[in-house]
């Protein structure tokens, strides 16, 4: 049983610097301030008396909103409880009315972990408090809290999906992981594009025995990224092509040759010459799109001329 009493507390007596029990990641309080100013404080924050000051257990944003409104005193519920119970109250105050995001879930597990003897006890307590629970959740939340603070912030802001954040967490040095996160943030990339660029950069780094951070500082890369006249989607495509050329120089050379020769062949509209995948293998395809028999006949006749063109045979050898 937790002992508690409802009181009016001098807001200056509340220690807002101690955020050890904070779970929520929401930083904006403007809407909450307007709500409190108009209706009042519907749910009092929960505090613990620490002799010379009050420690916040739950209600960090409510207290900050009241400070913004320049309240001098605030209604609060003061409890006499252990650290373990305070942690549970802090979590329940959040899970009681919403689903926590990944960072909040990681913070909640971190609060509980220090009061549980093993993972089984931890998961049981997490379930009782409405947290997503399972061995995979334990692994992911622990890995998430081990990330550099900036990467955690990008997960919080939906710049980095959780799977990518965990992948970046395996990159050393950590500065390279942060540099990649910043690249994804600037280019506003989705998960698939993030994975594509990470794969190119990781492969190049291993092959050339360089760090990803060094590659991102290459003049060709910085020229693309720092060009003020180029829109973000165009920068993304230019960077993808550049990194693909560096990763697959032989295939890129074949591609360049293929496009030059196809341009010289002047294939009629509706006729496409399709190379083997990755330009590896002997099988090419000629695709013919037509609407009427006469259209088909004309395209077949044009192919007879293409067969006499040395550029065509040069392309296949």
Protein Blocks (a to p, Z undefined) as FASTA:
>chain_A
ZZdddddddfklpcfkbmklbfbfcfbfklmmmmmmmnopfbacddddehjaccdfbhkl
mmmmmmmnopabdcdddddddfklmmmmmmmmmmmnpccdfklmmmmmmmmmmmcfblkl
mmmmmmmnopacdfklmmmmmmmmmpcfklmmmmmnomagfklmmmmmmpccfklmmmmm
mmmmmnopafklmmmmmmmmmmmmmmnopafklmmmpmklmmmmmmmkbcfklmmmmmmm
mmmmmmmmmlmmmmmmmmmmmmmnopaehiacdddehhiajbdcdddddfbfklmmmmmm
mmmmmmmpmklmmmmZZ
